[in-house]
């Protein structure tokens, strides 16, 4: 089936609502998620094992996999271990919190944090780096990681978890993992804050436990918008779409005032001869899903308006007016200058950020996500009577 090219200006009100509202999949499963949370809080580890068999179609022995991580790391190639070390250093430098300039403000790290890594085709280790290192940079004492229970697909992430020296690793996923982290079980320690997760079940569960454990937002697959114009290279557009394909349910949008360019992208993705690895086929399929597509705009200003309303996790700006456009993009977690590449994903984590339109009010993870502020009142005896009259008047 050919990917249709839509005009943003011609979208009917109901079409715009369907395109921009990315929360419906969470609402639809909220009742089922409530049942899962109730089971975990009452049945503990028994519920975790039963729910893992139901949702992940596998059986787990020990829920705590911390001791398995060292073996996984030792079995990685030396070159891969070196790459992990480099990534850790680069990402740590990026997330290192700046000291407060104010002596009256103290920043205190949270004590216990849980990091959710959900099942997906690829990218678990990258997610783990960008969700754990900010917590470590903040000085969090105890970091627990939940990895999908399918061990054969998680060896790299398990090895990275060992290299990061996280405190606990659990073989869990989805809503049951969130419930275990929020309330604890026989095997799982409860935490103060839960971050990460790109699965709708994880997002729905985080929303329901937020009164008992802080969360970073309703994270699901990160929507990506590419802004292009007449001068953008087709290879850059298609390459960016292919790199982002790893997140199987992540919405993808391409905006351009050049409809001929969009037609070329359409043809390239539909050409089997240029798709030896099946990447174009996956992108082609994704662009036909809800909240995705190729869209023509009348101007780059209309593209900016679309992005600010759509509120994606990532905006890749690939035009000859990048600086001007960047300043006008207010509602996106990450702005990628130029095409999306593996290097940018690895070192800057553009796919880790608020989703489902949450970028209108929330920011991507940083060390500050794991710090709380405490004000400190200095001792100023020489000025203690300055506000006496004001305080007296204010309490009449």
Secondary structure, 3 states (H helix, E strand, C coil): CCCCEEEHHHCCHHHHHHHHCCCHHHHHCHHHHHHHHHHHHHHCHHHHHHHHHHHHCCCCCCCECCCHHHHHHHCCCHHHHHHHHHHHHHHHHHHCCCCCCCCCEEEEECCEEEEECCCCCCCHHHHHHHHHHHHHHHCCCEEEEEECCCHHHCHHHHHHHHHHCCCEEEECCHHHHHHHHHHCCCCCCCCCEEEECCCHHHHHHHHHHCCCCEECCCCCCCCEEEEECCCCCHHHHHHHHHHHHHCCCCCEEEEECCHHHHHHHHHHHCCHHHCCCCHHHHHHHHCCCCCCEEEECCCHHHHHHHHHHHCCCEEEEECCCHHHHHHHCCCCCEEEECCCCHHHHHHHCCCCCCCCCHHHCCCCCCHHHHEEEEECCCCCHHHCCCCHHHHHHHCC
